[in-house]
Amino acid sequence: MKLPPEEEESKKPAKKSVPVKKTEIIDGFTIKYHANGKTRWSKGKILDGKAQGYWEWYRPDGTLKRSGYFDNGAPVGAWTTYDSQ
């Protein structure tokens, strides 16, 4: 037995919304924050909509997680992943 479309929709599980990361630009650096809105998630420069130069990513506790370089939006060279303490 087929349900009307409006009843079918109500039977589907609700989609989980993905929170938008708080973002700000300070001295040319784009800084995004974890969902808590307090600790940094990433920091780097964006040029013409693409990551450029040195970037860093952080854990929710604020410790450095990973760093590396971008050239015109593409990762280049060796990247470093830091152990959690």
N, C-alpha and C positions, 0 to 999 in steps of 0.2 A: 504494500500500500504506500503510495507516494504522498508525502506531505506537501502542503502549499509552500511556495518559496519563502514566505515570511516565517513560517514555523521551522523550515529546514535551517535557515540562518540562525534562529534562536537556539538550535540544538548543537551548533558548532562551538568548540571551546573558544573562549575569549583569547584574542591575540595579546601577547605581552608587549607593552609599549617599551621601547628602548629610550632611556633618558638621554636627553641632549646634554653633551658635556659643556660645562661653563667654559667660555673661551674669552681671552682678552689679549690685546696686543700692547706690549710694553717695550719701548725703545726698539721697535722693529721686530721683536721676537713674539711669535704666536705662542701663547701658553694655554694649554687645555688642562682642565681639572678632573679628578676622579668624581664619581657620582656623589661623593660626600660634599663636593663643592669647595673643599678646603685644601686638599693636598694636590700637588701637580701630577698630571698624567704624562704630559709631554711638553717640550720646549724646543723651539727652533724657528727658523725664518722661512717664510713663504714668499716666493717671487713669481709673479704672473700665475698664481693659483697652484704652484708646485713647490714641494719641499726643496730647499736649497741650503747647502752647507751643513754645519754640524747640528745634530739633533740629539736630545736625551729623552728617555722615558723613565718614569718613576713608579715605584710600588705604592699601594695605598698608605703605607706607613711613612712615605716620603724618601725612602732610600733609593739610590740610583739603581735602575734595573738593566738598562741597555743604552748604548750610544753608538753613533756612526754618522757617516756623511752621505748627503744626497747631492746629485748633480742633475738639475732640471727634472726633479721628481723621481729619479732612479737611484737606488742605493748603490754606493761605490766603495771600493776598498774594504778593508777589514773592519768588522763591527765587533764591539765588546759587549759581552753579557756579564753582569756582575752578580756574584753569589749573594744570597740574602744572608744577613748576619743573625 
